């Protein structure tokens, strides 16, 4: 995003995280350098401001370099703004001067992951005014596409029956909502829903990890082609924290090794 200030411009970009990642500063630095290089050809030298949007289960903790690292003082560093949603309430997020889609997105990131299915449905009831405003917005993103994305996120992070979610959305939006059913079927095919269903029998954490592992493997194969021997076994044996870190990297990695670096 390019932001004017008097006669100056600066570039602002956001990265979002749901967990503490010791590699986050290096990721942000890489993006900042890349964006700064692109900006020089358009508007000349312009400052780049990095914003970390954190929506984990606990407040964000800034990672510190290892105390025994003799080269720590000479490593490139980037100061970045932390928008820690864990410290925000529903009222404070609604009070921000954002578009309805921006407010609804922050509310979903802040609260949905920690809710039961019934609690998530009750939350959408409270956020009905935002849902309707988003649905009627011509964009960007186009209203119905944005609603589909919100529903998809809810199905991924909450144990909520898709038929119940569809019924609530249709009642609040006062129109048929067909994307929820197709999204639920797609997630089932891709392994998320399967991982959650198995989690009921095998334990929530194990089922959650399995669903994320299969999703990561599909993304790796689409991005880098056939995977080396042992990669699938490594991914399926990993923790949820490791899988989240690799899923965050897969879209920006230039090579398979970059996903698993560090």
Buried (B, 14 or more C-beta within 10 A) or exposed (E): EEEEEEEEBBBBBBBBBBBBBBEBBBBBBBBBEEBBEEBEEEEEEBBBBBBBBBBBEEEBEEEEEEEEEEEEEEEEEBEBEBBBBEEBEBEEBBEEEEBBBBBBBBBBBBBBBEBEBEEBBEBBEEBBEBBBBBBEBEEEBEBBEBBBBBBBBBBBBBBBEBEBBBBBBBEBBEEEBEBBBEBBEBBBEBBBBBBBBBBEEEEEEBBBBBBBBBBBBEBBEEBBEEBEEEBBEBBBEBEBEBBBBBBBBBEEBEEBEEBBEE
